[in-house]
Amino acid sequence: MAGLVEEYAAITPHCRMTLFHNGNEEGVAELRYVARRLQMPVPPVLQLGTVLSAHGGPGVFGFSIEPITVWHNYRPFS
């Protein structure tokens, strides 16, 4: 999975990453290390809810990456 982070970061150099897990803090720590090595902003870590945990199973973890321009252009609905 660390290789995927590197691959996506190369495709989208100005990006933001979010990590998520269901009890796999070691996996999240490894991805966080990769993010720091790639000089990405420190990613937030989210705990998965019951629905995704039920489908993913115990110990599942992952990441999402989005272009930082998506976040900067975000405007909440009024």
N, CA, C, O and CB atoms as a CASP TS submission, in Angstrom:
PFRMAT TS
TARGET T0000
AUTHOR 0000-0000-0000
METHOD Language model
MODEL 1
PARENT N/A
ATOM      1  N   MET     1       0.829  -1.178   0.000  1.00  0.00           N
ATOM      2  CA  MET     1       0.000   0.000   0.000  1.00  0.00           C
ATOM      3  C   MET     1       0.883   1.255   0.000  1.00  0.00           C
ATOM      4  O   MET     1       0.498   2.283  -0.557  1.00  0.00           O
ATOM      5  CB  MET     1      -0.948  -0.009   1.212  1.00  0.00           C
ATOM      6  N   ALA     2       2.058   1.172   0.620  1.00  0.00           N
ATOM      7  CA  ALA     2       2.972   2.310   0.614  1.00  0.00           C
ATOM      8  C   ALA     2       3.366   2.681  -0.811  1.00  0.00           C
ATOM      9  O   ALA     2       3.518   3.860  -1.129  1.00  0.00           O
ATOM     10  CB  ALA     2       4.221   1.998   1.444  1.00  0.00           C
ATOM     11  N   GLY     3       3.530   1.681  -1.665  1.00  0.00           N
ATOM     12  CA  GLY     3       3.844   1.948  -3.061  1.00  0.00           C
ATOM     13  C   GLY     3       2.723   2.687  -3.775  1.00  0.00           C
ATOM     14  O   GLY     3       2.981   3.534  -4.631  1.00  0.00           O
ATOM     15  N   LEU     4       1.478   2.370  -3.429  1.00  0.00           N
ATOM     16  CA  LEU     4       0.343   3.084  -4.027  1.00  0.00           C
ATOM     17  C   LEU     4       0.335   4.549  -3.603  1.00  0.00           C
ATOM     18  O   LEU     4       0.035   5.428  -4.412  1.00  0.00           O
ATOM     19  CB  LEU     4      -0.985   2.415  -3.631  1.00  0.00           C
ATOM     20  N   VAL     5       0.662   4.815  -2.340  1.00  0.00           N
ATOM     21  CA  VAL     5       0.733   6.208  -1.874  1.00  0.00           C
ATOM     22  C   VAL     5       1.774   6.961  -2.687  1.00  0.00           C
ATOM     23  O   VAL     5       1.519   8.075  -3.145  1.00  0.00           O
ATOM     24  CB  VAL     5       1.075   6.274  -0.356  1.00  0.00           C
ATOM     25  N   GLU     6       2.940   6.363  -2.868  1.00  0.00           N
ATOM     26  CA  GLU     6       3.995   7.010  -3.650  1.00  0.00           C
ATOM     27  C   GLU     6       3.551   7.240  -5.095  1.00  0.00           C
ATOM     28  O   GLU     6       3.817   8.295  -5.672  1.00  0.00           O
ATOM     29  CB  GLU     6       5.275   6.162  -3.623  1.00  0.00           C
ATOM     30  N   GLU     7       2.879   6.256  -5.671  1.00  0.00           N
ATOM     31  CA  GLU     7       2.407   6.371  -7.053  1.00  0.00           C
ATOM     32  C   GLU     7       1.382   7.499  -7.203  1.00  0.00           C
ATOM     33  O   GLU     7       1.497   8.326  -8.108  1.00  0.00           O
ATOM     34  CB  GLU     7       1.795   5.042  -7.515  1.00  0.00           C
ATOM     35  N   TYR     8       0.398   7.531  -6.333  1.00  0.00           N
ATOM     36  CA  TYR     8      -0.633   8.572  -6.410  1.00  0.00           C
ATOM     37  C   TYR     8      -0.063   9.954  -6.103  1.00  0.00           C
ATOM     38  O   TYR     8      -0.485  10.943  -6.703  1.00  0.00           O
ATOM     39  CB  TYR     8      -1.774   8.258  -5.444  1.00  0.00           C
ATOM     40  N   ALA     9       0.888  10.032  -5.179  1.00  0.00           N
ATOM     41  CA  ALA     9       1.507  11.323  -4.862  1.00  0.00           C
ATOM     42  C   ALA     9       2.311  11.844  -6.055  1.00  0.00           C
ATOM     43  O   ALA     9       2.390  13.055  -6.265  1.00  0.00           O
ATOM     44  CB  ALA     9       2.418  11.195  -3.619  1.00  0.00           C
ATOM     45  N   ALA    10       2.904  10.946  -6.830  1.00  0.00           N
ATOM     46  CA  ALA    10       3.648  11.362  -8.020  1.00  0.00           C
ATOM     47  C   ALA    10       2.707  11.889  -9.092  1.00  0.00           C
ATOM     48  O   ALA    10       3.041  12.836  -9.804  1.00  0.00           O
ATOM     49  CB  ALA    10       4.475  10.196  -8.574  1.00  0.00           C
ATOM     50  N   ILE    11       1.526  11.276  -9.212  1.00  0.00           N
ATOM     51  CA  ILE    11       0.544  11.712 -10.203  1.00  0.00           C
ATOM     52  C   ILE    11      -0.085  13.042  -9.801  1.00  0.00           C
ATOM     53  O   ILE    11      -0.364  13.887 -10.652  1.00  0.00           O
ATOM     54  CB  ILE    11      -0.545  10.648 -10.381  1.00  0.00           C
ATOM     55  N   THR    12      -0.304  13.221  -8.511  1.00  0.00           N
ATOM     56  CA  THR    12      -0.958  14.421  -7.974  1.00  0.00           C
ATOM     57  C   THR    12      -0.015  15.057  -6.957  1.00  0.00           C
ATOM     58  O   THR    12      -0.177  14.844  -5.756  1.00  0.00           O
ATOM     59  CB  THR    12      -2.353  14.077  -7.318  1.00  0.00           C
ATOM     60  N   PRO    13       0.973  15.837  -7.419  1.00  0.00           N
ATOM     61  CA  PRO    13       1.996  16.343  -6.500  1.00  0.00           C
ATOM     62  C   PRO    13       1.460  17.261  -5.398  1.00  0.00           C
ATOM     63  O   PRO    13       2.013  17.272  -4.298  1.00  0.00           O
ATOM     64  CB  PRO    13       3.034  17.079  -7.279  1.00  0.00           C
ATOM     65  N   HIS    14       0.416  18.017  -5.658  1.00  0.00           N
ATOM     66  CA  HIS    14      -0.162  18.883  -4.634  1.00  0.00           C
ATOM     67  C   HIS    14      -1.445  18.220  -4.163  1.00  0.00           C
ATOM     68  O   HIS    14      -2.530  18.479  -4.685  1.00  0.00           O
ATOM     69  CB  HIS    14      -0.430  20.341  -5.179  1.00  0.00           C
ATOM     70  N   CYS    15      -1.295  17.352  -3.157  1.00  0.00           N
ATOM     71  CA  CYS    15      -2.438  16.571  -2.737  1.00  0.00           C
ATOM     72  C   CYS    15      -2.576  16.560  -1.212  1.00  0.00           C
ATOM     73  O   CYS    15      -1.691  16.985  -0.470  1.00  0.00           O
ATOM     74  CB  CYS    15      -2.322  15.150  -3.267  1.00  0.00           C
ATOM     75  N   ARG    16      -3.703  16.065  -0.802  1.00  0.00           N
ATOM     76  CA  ARG    16      -4.012  15.919   0.608  1.00  0.00           C
ATOM     77  C   ARG    16      -4.417  14.467   0.826  1.00  0.00           C
ATOM     78  O   ARG    16      -5.165  13.892   0.036  1.00  0.00           O
ATOM     79  CB  ARG    16      -5.143  16.914   1.065  1.00  0.00           C
ATOM     80  N   MET    17      -3.920  13.893   1.891  1.00  0.00           N
ATOM     81  CA  MET    17      -4.189  12.493   2.165  1.00  0.00           C
ATOM     82  C   MET    17      -4.937  12.356   3.479  1.00  0.00           C
ATOM     83  O   MET    17      -4.691  13.112   4.420  1.00  0.00           O
ATOM     84  CB  MET    17      -2.885  11.685   2.199  1.00  0.00           C
ATOM     85  N   THR    18      -5.841  11.404   3.548  1.00  0.00           N
ATOM     86  CA  THR    18      -6.535  11.053   4.776  1.00  0.00           C
ATOM     87  C   THR    18      -6.351   9.559   4.991  1.00  0.00           C
ATOM     88  O   THR    18      -6.446   8.771   4.050  1.00  0.00           O
ATOM     89  CB  THR    18      -8.055  11.443   4.715  1.00  0.00           C
ATOM     90  N   LEU    19      -6.088   9.176   6.227  1.00  0.00           N
ATOM     91  CA  LEU    19      -5.923   7.772   6.574  1.00  0.00           C
ATOM     92  C   LEU    19      -7.129   7.312   7.372  1.00  0.00           C
ATOM     93  O   LEU    19      -7.740   8.099   8.096  1.00  0.00           O
ATOM     94  CB  LEU    19      -4.618   7.543   7.371  1.00  0.00           C
ATOM     95  N   PHE    20      -7.470   6.042   7.239  1.00  0.00           N
ATOM     96  CA  PHE    20      -8.565   5.496   8.028  1.00  0.00           C
ATOM     97  C   PHE    20      -8.240   4.052   8.405  1.00  0.00           C
ATOM     98  O   PHE    20      -7.482   3.374   7.711  1.00  0.00           O
ATOM     99  CB  PHE    20      -9.907   5.577   7.247  1.00  0.00           C
ATOM    100  N   HIS    21      -8.820   3.595   9.508  1.00  0.00           N
ATOM    101  CA  HIS    21      -8.537   2.231   9.954  1.00  0.00           C
ATOM    102  C   HIS    21      -9.627   1.730  10.898  1.00  0.00           C
ATOM    103  O   HIS    21     -10.487   2.475  11.368  1.00  0.00           O
ATOM    104  CB  HIS    21      -7.168   2.166  10.646  1.00  0.00           C
ATOM    105  N   ASN    22      -9.540   0.428  11.144  1.00  0.00           N
ATOM    106  CA  ASN    22     -10.404  -0.240  12.095  1.00  0.00           C
ATOM    107  C   ASN    22      -9.502  -1.103  12.981  1.00  0.00           C
ATOM    108  O   ASN    22      -9.544  -2.332  12.923  1.00  0.00           O
ATOM    109  CB  ASN    22     -11.515  -1.097  11.370  1.00  0.00           C
ATOM    110  N   GLY    23      -8.699  -0.443  13.789  1.00  0.00           N
ATOM    111  CA  GLY    23      -7.834  -1.169  14.712  1.00  0.00           C
ATOM    112  C   GLY    23      -6.464  -1.537  14.176  1.00  0.00           C
ATOM    113  O   GLY    23      -5.754  -2.305  14.825  1.00  0.00           O
ATOM    114  N   ASN    24      -6.064  -1.035  13.039  1.00  0.00           N
ATOM    115  CA  ASN    24      -4.740  -1.340  12.490  1.00  0.00           C
ATOM    116  C   ASN    24      -3.866  -0.088  12.549  1.00  0.00           C
ATOM    117  O   ASN    24      -3.590   0.542  11.528  1.00  0.00           O
ATOM    118  CB  ASN    24      -4.850  -1.866  11.026  1.00  0.00           C
ATOM    119  N   GLU    25      -3.446   0.252  13.739  1.00  0.00           N
ATOM    120  CA  GLU    25      -2.641   1.461  13.921  1.00  0.00           C
ATOM    121  C   GLU    25      -1.243   1.318  13.338  1.00  0.00           C
ATOM    122  O   GLU    25      -0.633   2.317  12.957  1.00  0.00           O
ATOM    123  CB  GLU    25      -2.543   1.803  15.392  1.00  0.00           C
ATOM    124  N   GLU    26      -0.721   0.089  13.259  1.00  0.00           N
ATOM    125  CA  GLU    26       0.599  -0.126  12.664  1.00  0.00           C
ATOM    126  C   GLU    26       0.576   0.188  11.164  1.00  0.00           C
ATOM    127  O   GLU    26       1.497   0.818  10.645  1.00  0.00           O
ATOM    128  CB  GLU    26       1.063  -1.579  12.900  1.00  0.00           C
ATOM    129  N   GLY    27      -0.464  -0.247  10.481  1.00  0.00           N
ATOM    130  CA  GLY    27      -0.588   0.038   9.055  1.00  0.00           C
ATOM    131  C   GLY    27      -0.707   1.523   8.797  1.00  0.00           C
ATOM    132  O   GLY    27      -0.103   2.047   7.861  1.00  0.00           O
ATOM    133  N   VAL    28      -1.486   2.208   9.626  1.00  0.00           N
ATOM    134  CA  VAL    28      -1.653   3.652   9.494  1.00  0.00           C
ATOM    135  C   VAL    28      -0.334   4.364   9.764  1.00  0.00           C
ATOM    136  O   VAL    28       0.000   5.331   9.080  1.00  0.00           O
ATOM    137  CB  VAL    28      -2.744   4.162  10.452  1.00  0.00           C
ATOM    138  N   ALA    29       0.416   3.894  10.754  1.00  0.00           N
ATOM    139  CA  ALA    29       1.713   4.518  11.075  1.00  0.00           C
ATOM    140  C   ALA    29       2.672   4.400   9.896  1.00  0.00           C
ATOM    141  O   ALA    29       3.428   5.331   9.617  1.00  0.00           O
ATOM    142  CB  ALA    29       2.337   3.865  12.333  1.00  0.00           C
ATOM    143  N   GLU    30       2.647   3.264   9.203  1.00  0.00           N
ATOM    144  CA  GLU    30       3.526   3.099   8.037  1.00  0.00           C
ATOM    145  C   GLU    30       3.148   4.066   6.925  1.00  0.00           C
ATOM    146  O   GLU    30       4.023   4.673   6.306  1.00  0.00           O
ATOM    147  CB  GLU    30       3.466   1.655   7.518  1.00  0.00           C
ATOM    148  N   LEU    31       1.851   4.215   6.666  1.00  0.00           N
ATOM    149  CA  LEU    31       1.420   5.152   5.629  1.00  0.00           C
ATOM    150  C   LEU    31       1.717   6.592   6.024  1.00  0.00           C
ATOM    151  O   LEU    31       2.045   7.417   5.171  1.00  0.00           O
ATOM    152  CB  LEU    31      -0.071   4.986   5.350  1.00  0.00           C
ATOM    153  N   ARG    32       1.605   6.895   7.303  1.00  0.00           N
ATOM    154  CA  ARG    32       1.926   8.242   7.788  1.00  0.00           C
ATOM    155  C   ARG    32       3.413   8.537   7.579  1.00  0.00           C
ATOM    156  O   ARG    32       3.788   9.652   7.215  1.00  0.00           O
ATOM    157  CB  ARG    32       1.551   8.388   9.289  1.00  0.00           C
ATOM    158  N   TYR    33       4.248   7.533   7.812  1.00  0.00           N
ATOM    159  CA  TYR    33       5.689   7.683   7.587  1.00  0.00           C
ATOM    160  C   TYR    33       5.970   7.979   6.108  1.00  0.00           C
ATOM    161  O   TYR    33       6.789   8.841   5.788  1.00  0.00           O
ATOM    162  CB  TYR    33       6.446   6.404   8.035  1.00  0.00           C
ATOM    163  N   VAL    34       5.295   7.268   5.220  1.00  0.00           N
ATOM    164  CA  VAL    34       5.473   7.494   3.776  1.00  0.00           C
ATOM    165  C   VAL    34       5.045   8.920   3.420  1.00  0.00           C
ATOM    166  O   VAL    34       5.723   9.595   2.644  1.00  0.00           O
ATOM    167  CB  VAL    34       4.652   6.454   2.944  1.00  0.00           C
ATOM    168  N   ALA    35       3.934   9.377   3.978  1.00  0.00           N
ATOM    169  CA  ALA    35       3.458  10.740   3.706  1.00  0.00           C
ATOM    170  C   ALA    35       4.487  11.774   4.151  1.00  0.00           C
ATOM    171  O   ALA    35       4.760  12.733   3.429  1.00  0.00           O
ATOM    172  CB  ALA    35       2.113  10.994   4.417  1.00  0.00           C
ATOM    173  N   ARG    36       5.053  11.581   5.327  1.00  0.00           N
ATOM    174  CA  ARG    36       6.079  12.526   5.806  1.00  0.00           C
ATOM    175  C   ARG    36       7.307  12.507   4.909  1.00  0.00           C
ATOM    176  O   ARG    36       7.877  13.554   4.602  1.00  0.00           O
ATOM    177  CB  ARG    36       6.488  12.195   7.252  1.00  0.00           C
ATOM    178  N   ARG    37       7.714  11.303   4.488  1.00  0.00           N
ATOM    179  CA  ARG    37       8.883  11.183   3.617  1.00  0.00           C
ATOM    180  C   ARG    37       8.652  11.891   2.287  1.00  0.00           C
ATOM    181  O   ARG    37       9.587  12.440   1.703  1.00  0.00           O
ATOM    182  CB  ARG    37       9.219   9.709   3.375  1.00  0.00           C
ATOM    183  N   LEU    38       7.416  11.881   1.810  1.00  0.00           N
ATOM    184  CA  LEU    38       7.071  12.549   0.555  1.00  0.00           C
ATOM    185  C   LEU    38       6.745  14.027   0.759  1.00  0.00           C
ATOM    186  O   LEU    38       6.350  14.714  -0.183  1.00  0.00           O
ATOM    187  CB  LEU    38       5.891  11.849  -0.099  1.00  0.00           C
ATOM    188  N   GLN    39       6.911  14.514   1.983  1.00  0.00           N
ATOM    189  CA  GLN    39       6.667  15.913   2.353  1.00  0.00           C
ATOM    190  C   GLN    39       5.225  16.334   2.086  1.00  0.00           C
ATOM    191  O   GLN    39       4.961  17.461   1.668  1.00  0.00           O
ATOM    192  CB  GLN    39       7.617  16.830   1.592  1.00  0.00           C
ATOM    193  N   MET    40       4.306  15.416   2.332  1.00  0.00           N
ATOM    194  CA  MET    40       2.883  15.724   2.239  1.00  0.00           C
ATOM    195  C   MET    40       2.442  16.300   3.588  1.00  0.00           C
ATOM    196  O   MET    40       3.086  16.049   4.607  1.00  0.00           O
ATOM    197  CB  MET    40       2.040  14.445   1.856  1.00  0.00           C
ATOM    198  N   PRO    41       1.358  17.065   3.600  1.00  0.00           N
ATOM    199  CA  PRO    41       0.835  17.518   4.889  1.00  0.00           C
ATOM    200  C   PRO    41       0.496  16.311   5.767  1.00  0.00           C
ATOM    201  O   PRO    41       0.067  15.273   5.264  1.00  0.00           O
ATOM    202  CB  PRO    41      -0.418  18.415   4.690  1.00  0.00           C
ATOM    203  N   VAL    42       0.688  16.452   7.065  1.00  0.00           N
ATOM    204  CA  VAL    42       0.407  15.346   7.977  1.00  0.00           C
ATOM    205  C   VAL    42      -1.067  14.966   7.853  1.00  0.00           C
ATOM    206  O   VAL    42      -1.944  15.795   8.095  1.00  0.00           O
ATOM    207  CB  VAL    42       0.763  15.726   9.450  1.00  0.00           C
ATOM    208  N   PRO    43      -1.337  13.735   7.482  1.00  0.00           N
ATOM    209  CA  PRO    43      -2.725  13.355   7.221  1.00  0.00           C
ATOM    210  C   PRO    43      -3.519  13.105   8.506  1.00  0.00           C
ATOM    211  O   PRO    43      -2.985  12.577   9.481  1.00  0.00           O
ATOM    212  CB  PRO    43      -2.762  12.113   6.352  1.00  0.00           C
ATOM    213  N   PRO    44      -4.798  13.488   8.496  1.00  0.00           N
ATOM    214  CA  PRO    44      -5.652  13.132   9.619  1.00  0.00           C
ATOM    215  C   PRO    44      -5.945  11.631   9.582  1.00  0.00           C
ATOM    216  O   PRO    44      -5.924  11.008   8.520  1.00  0.00           O
ATOM    217  CB  PRO    44      -6.968  13.951   9.591  1.00  0.00           C
ATOM    218  N   VAL    45      -6.216  11.071  10.744  1.00  0.00           N
ATOM    219  CA  VAL    45      -6.537   9.647  10.850  1.00  0.00           C
ATOM    220  C   VAL    45      -7.963   9.516  11.351  1.00  0.00           C
ATOM    221  O   VAL    45      -8.326  10.085  12.381  1.00  0.00           O
ATOM    222  CB  VAL    45      -5.541   8.903  11.798  1.00  0.00           C
ATOM    223  N   LEU    46      -8.768   8.765  10.616  1.00  0.00           N
ATOM    224  CA  LEU    46     -10.165   8.566  10.962  1.00  0.00           C
ATOM    225  C   LEU    46     -10.401   7.117  11.366  1.00  0.00           C
ATOM    226  O   LEU    46      -9.833   6.197  10.779  1.00  0.00           O
ATOM    227  CB  LEU    46     -11.075   8.955   9.788  1.00  0.00           C
ATOM    228  N   GLN    47     -11.232   6.927  12.361  1.00  0.00           N
ATOM    229  CA  GLN    47     -11.653   5.587  12.765  1.00  0.00           C
ATOM    230  C   GLN    47     -12.856   5.195  11.905  1.00  0.00           C
ATOM    231  O   GLN    47     -13.811   5.965  11.799  1.00  0.00           O
ATOM    232  CB  GLN    47     -12.005   5.532  14.303  1.00  0.00           C
ATOM    233  N   LEU    48     -12.824   4.031  11.300  1.00  0.00           N
ATOM    234  CA  LEU    48     -13.935   3.583  10.469  1.00  0.00           C
ATOM    235  C   LEU    48     -15.168   3.294  11.320  1.00  0.00           C
ATOM    236  O   LEU    48     -15.061   2.839  12.459  1.00  0.00           O
ATOM    237  CB  LEU    48     -13.538   2.337   9.672  1.00  0.00           C
ATOM    238  N   GLY    49     -16.322   3.561  10.756  1.00  0.00           N
ATOM    239  CA  GLY    49     -17.576   3.277  11.435  1.00  0.00           C
ATOM    240  C   GLY    49     -17.985   1.820  11.279  1.00  0.00           C
ATOM    241  O   GLY    49     -17.261   1.017  10.692  1.00  0.00           O
ATOM    242  N   THR    50     -19.139   1.495  11.806  1.00  0.00           N
ATOM    243  CA  THR    50     -19.584   0.107  11.836  1.00  0.00           C
ATOM    244  C   THR    50     -19.889  -0.464  10.454  1.00  0.00           C
ATOM    245  O   THR    50     -19.618  -1.640  10.209  1.00  0.00           O
ATOM    246  CB  THR    50     -20.799  -0.009  12.698  1.00  0.00           C
ATOM    247  N   VAL    51     -20.442   0.329   9.554  1.00  0.00           N
ATOM    248  CA  VAL    51     -20.812  -0.200   8.236  1.00  0.00           C
ATOM    249  C   VAL    51     -19.572  -0.591   7.447  1.00  0.00           C
ATOM    250  O   VAL    51     -19.489  -1.712   6.947  1.00  0.00           O
ATOM    251  CB  VAL    51     -21.635   0.834   7.447  1.00  0.00           C
ATOM    252  N   LEU    52     -18.606   0.318   7.328  1.00  0.00           N
ATOM    253  CA  LEU    52     -17.386  -0.014   6.582  1.00  0.00           C
ATOM    254  C   LEU    52     -16.575  -1.082   7.296  1.00  0.00           C
ATOM    255  O   LEU    52     -15.944  -1.916   6.646  1.00  0.00           O
ATOM    256  CB  LEU    52     -16.530   1.234   6.373  1.00  0.00           C
ATOM    257  N   SER    53     -16.581  -1.068   8.613  1.00  0.00           N
ATOM    258  CA  SER    53     -15.865  -2.090   9.369  1.00  0.00           C
ATOM    259  C   SER    53     -16.466  -3.463   9.130  1.00  0.00           C
ATOM    260  O   SER    53     -15.739  -4.450   9.022  1.00  0.00           O
ATOM    261  CB  SER    53     -15.882  -1.762  10.859  1.00  0.00           C
ATOM    262  N   ALA    54     -17.792  -3.534   9.048  1.00  0.00           N
ATOM    263  CA  ALA    54     -18.446  -4.819   8.795  1.00  0.00           C
ATOM    264  C   ALA    54     -18.072  -5.373   7.425  1.00  0.00           C
ATOM    265  O   ALA    54     -17.914  -6.584   7.271  1.00  0.00           O
ATOM    266  CB  ALA    54     -19.965  -4.672   8.902  1.00  0.00           C
ATOM    267  N   HIS    55     -17.931  -4.510   6.441  1.00  0.00           N
ATOM    268  CA  HIS    55     -17.586  -4.961   5.094  1.00  0.00           C
ATOM    269  C   HIS    55     -16.095  -5.224   4.944  1.00  0.00           C
ATOM    270  O   HIS    55     -15.696  -6.144   4.230  1.00  0.00           O
ATOM    271  CB  HIS    55     -18.028  -3.936   4.071  1.00  0.00           C
ATOM    272  N   GLY    56     -15.268  -4.423   5.613  1.00  0.00           N
ATOM    273  CA  GLY    56     -13.825  -4.575   5.485  1.00  0.00           C
ATOM    274  C   GLY    56     -13.241  -5.622   6.414  1.00  0.00           C
ATOM    275  O   GLY    56     -12.211  -6.222   6.107  1.00  0.00           O
ATOM    276  N   GLY    57     -13.883  -5.843   7.532  1.00  0.00           N
ATOM    277  CA  GLY    57     -13.379  -6.796   8.510  1.00  0.00           C
ATOM    278  C   GLY    57     -12.430  -6.144   9.491  1.00  0.00           C
ATOM    279  O   GLY    57     -12.051  -4.985   9.324  1.00  0.00           O
ATOM    280  N   PRO    58     -12.046  -6.891  10.515  1.00  0.00           N
ATOM    281  CA  PRO    58     -11.163  -6.336  11.543  1.00  0.00           C
ATOM    282  C   PRO    58      -9.761  -6.049  10.987  1.00  0.00           C
ATOM    283  O   PRO    58      -9.230  -6.813  10.179  1.00  0.00           O
ATOM    284  CB  PRO    58     -11.068  -7.301  12.733  1.00  0.00           C
ATOM    285  N   GLY    59      -9.191  -4.961  11.426  1.00  0.00           N
ATOM    286  CA  GLY    59      -7.821  -4.617  11.042  1.00  0.00           C
ATOM    287  C   GLY    59      -7.675  -3.954   9.692  1.00  0.00           C
ATOM    288  O   GLY    59      -6.552  -3.752   9.230  1.00  0.00           O
ATOM    289  N   VAL    60      -8.771  -3.610   9.047  1.00  0.00           N
ATOM    290  CA  VAL    60      -8.676  -2.973   7.737  1.00  0.00           C
ATOM    291  C   VAL    60      -8.155  -1.541   7.900  1.00  0.00           C
ATOM    292  O   VAL    60      -8.444  -0.876   8.894  1.00  0.00           O
ATOM    293  CB  VAL    60     -10.058  -2.978   7.018  1.00  0.00           C
ATOM    294  N   PHE    61      -7.395  -1.085   6.926  1.00  0.00           N
ATOM    295  CA  PHE    61      -6.929   0.302   6.905  1.00  0.00           C
ATOM    296  C   PHE    61      -6.748   0.727   5.462  1.00  0.00           C
ATOM    297  O   PHE    61      -6.690  -0.104   4.556  1.00  0.00           O
ATOM    298  CB  PHE    61      -5.600   0.470   7.705  1.00  0.00           C
ATOM    299  N   GLY    62      -6.660   2.025   5.262  1.00  0.00           N
ATOM    300  CA  GLY    62      -6.491   2.528   3.915  1.00  0.00           C
ATOM    301  C   GLY    62      -6.256   4.022   3.900  1.00  0.00           C
ATOM    302  O   GLY    62      -6.003   4.640   4.934  1.00  0.00           O
ATOM    303  N   PHE    63      -6.344   4.593   2.702  1.00  0.00           N
ATOM    304  CA  PHE    63      -6.090   6.016   2.539  1.00  0.00           C
ATOM    305  C   PHE    63      -6.915   6.556   1.387  1.00  0.00           C
ATOM    306  O   PHE    63      -7.397   5.809   0.536  1.00  0.00           O
ATOM    307  CB  PHE    63      -4.598   6.284   2.305  1.00  0.00           C
ATOM    308  N   SER    64      -7.062   7.847   1.381  1.00  0.00           N
ATOM    309  CA  SER    64      -7.627   8.536   0.218  1.00  0.00           C
ATOM    310  C   SER    64      -6.714   9.719  -0.074  1.00  0.00           C
ATOM    311  O   SER    64      -6.155  10.335   0.833  1.00  0.00           O
ATOM    312  CB  SER    64      -9.127   9.002   0.472  1.00  0.00           C
ATOM    313  N   ILE    65      -6.579  10.016  -1.341  1.00  0.00           N
ATOM    314  CA  ILE    65      -5.759  11.152  -1.769  1.00  0.00           C
ATOM    315  C   ILE    65      -6.604  11.988  -2.727  1.00  0.00           C
ATOM    316  O   ILE    65      -7.256  11.455  -3.624  1.00  0.00           O
ATOM    317  CB  ILE    65      -4.412  10.676  -2.453  1.00  0.00           C
ATOM    318  N   GLU    66      -6.584  13.289  -2.526  1.00  0.00           N
ATOM    319  CA  GLU    66      -7.306  14.192  -3.417  1.00  0.00           C
ATOM    320  C   GLU    66      -6.421  15.389  -3.723  1.00  0.00           C
ATOM    321  O   GLU    66      -5.602  15.780  -2.890  1.00  0.00           O
ATOM    322  CB  GLU    66      -8.656  14.646  -2.789  1.00  0.00           C
ATOM    323  N   PRO    67      -6.572  15.979  -4.907  1.00  0.00           N
ATOM    324  CA  PRO    67      -5.808  17.191  -5.220  1.00  0.00           C
ATOM    325  C   PRO    67      -6.148  18.285  -4.216  1.00  0.00           C
ATOM    326  O   PRO    67      -7.312  18.456  -3.855  1.00  0.00           O
ATOM    327  CB  PRO    67      -6.099  17.674  -6.667  1.00  0.00           C
ATOM    328  N   ILE    68      -5.161  19.010  -3.773  1.00  0.00           N
ATOM    329  CA  ILE    68      -5.389  20.058  -2.776  1.00  0.00           C
ATOM    330  C   ILE    68      -6.312  21.145  -3.320  1.00  0.00           C
ATOM    331  O   ILE    68      -6.974  21.834  -2.545  1.00  0.00           O
ATOM    332  CB  ILE    68      -4.057  20.673  -2.333  1.00  0.00           C
ATOM    333  N   THR    69      -6.364  21.308  -4.646  1.00  0.00           N
ATOM    334  CA  THR    69      -7.254  22.317  -5.215  1.00  0.00           C
ATOM    335  C   THR    69      -8.710  21.977  -4.965  1.00  0.00           C
ATOM    336  O   THR    69      -9.541  22.878  -4.857  1.00  0.00           O
ATOM    337  CB  THR    69      -7.006  22.461  -6.707  1.00  0.00           C
ATOM    338  N   VAL    70      -9.037  20.696  -4.870  1.00  0.00           N
ATOM    339  CA  VAL    70     -10.412  20.303  -4.568  1.00  0.00           C
ATOM    340  C   VAL    70     -10.797  20.841  -3.197  1.00  0.00           C
ATOM    341  O   VAL    70     -11.883  21.394  -3.028  1.00  0.00           O
ATOM    342  CB  VAL    70     -10.576  18.759  -4.618  1.00  0.00           C
ATOM    343  N   TRP    71      -9.919  20.682  -2.226  1.00  0.00           N
ATOM    344  CA  TRP    71     -10.201  21.140  -0.877  1.00  0.00           C
ATOM    345  C   TRP    71     -10.255  22.669  -0.807  1.00  0.00           C
ATOM    346  O   TRP    71     -11.134  23.225  -0.150  1.00  0.00           O
ATOM    347  CB  TRP    71      -9.149  20.604   0.087  1.00  0.00           C
ATOM    348  N   HIS    72      -9.330  23.345  -1.474  1.00  0.00           N
ATOM    349  CA  HIS    72      -9.299  24.806  -1.427  1.00  0.00           C
ATOM    350  C   HIS    72     -10.519  25.434  -2.118  1.00  0.00           C
ATOM    351  O   HIS    72     -10.932  26.536  -1.755  1.00  0.00           O
ATOM    352  CB  HIS    72      -8.017  25.317  -2.077  1.00  0.00           C
ATOM    353  N   ASN    73     -11.088  24.755  -3.092  1.00  0.00           N
ATOM    354  CA  ASN    73     -12.255  25.276  -3.800  1.00  0.00           C
ATOM    355  C   ASN    73     -13.572  24.873  -3.147  1.00  0.00           C
ATOM    356  O   ASN    73     -14.644  25.252  -3.618  1.00  0.00           O
ATOM    357  CB  ASN    73     -12.237  24.803  -5.229  1.00  0.00           C
ATOM    358  N   TYR    74     -13.493  24.113  -2.076  1.00  0.00           N
ATOM    359  CA  TYR    74     -14.702  23.640  -1.406  1.00  0.00           C
ATOM    360  C   TYR    74     -15.427  24.796  -0.730  1.00  0.00           C
ATOM    361  O   TYR    74     -14.820  25.586  -0.006  1.00  0.00           O
ATOM    362  CB  TYR    74     -14.359  22.553  -0.378  1.00  0.00           C
ATOM    363  N   ARG    75     -16.704  24.886  -0.969  1.00  0.00           N
ATOM    364  CA  ARG    75     -17.542  25.878  -0.310  1.00  0.00           C
ATOM    365  C   ARG    75     -18.763  25.149   0.251  1.00  0.00           C
ATOM    366  O   ARG    75     -19.515  24.548  -0.515  1.00  0.00           O
ATOM    367  CB  ARG    75     -17.962  27.030  -1.302  1.00  0.00           C
ATOM    368  N   PRO    76     -18.976  25.186   1.550  1.00  0.00           N
ATOM    369  CA  PRO    76     -20.143  24.496   2.105  1.00  0.00           C
ATOM    370  C   PRO    76     -21.423  25.166   1.643  1.00  0.00           C
ATOM    371  O   PRO    76     -21.461  26.366   1.371  1.00  0.00           O
ATOM    372  CB  PRO    76     -20.082  24.470   3.639  1.00  0.00           C
ATOM    373  N   PHE    77     -22.477  24.352   1.562  1.00  0.00           N
ATOM    374  CA  PHE    77     -23.778  24.900   1.187  1.00  0.00           C
ATOM    375  C   PHE    77     -24.282  25.805   2.304  1.00  0.00           C
ATOM    376  O   PHE    77     -24.074  25.519   3.483  1.00  0.00           O
ATOM    377  CB  PHE    77     -24.799  23.766   0.894  1.00  0.00           C
ATOM    378  N   SER    78     -24.944  26.895   1.929  1.00  0.00           N
ATOM    379  CA  SER    78     -25.482  27.818   2.928  1.00  0.00           C
ATOM    380  C   SER    78     -26.912  27.473   3.256  1.00  0.00           C
ATOM    381  O   SER    78     -27.535  28.141   4.080  1.00  0.00           O
ATOM    382  CB  SER    78     -25.392  29.258   2.442  1.00  0.00           C
TER
END
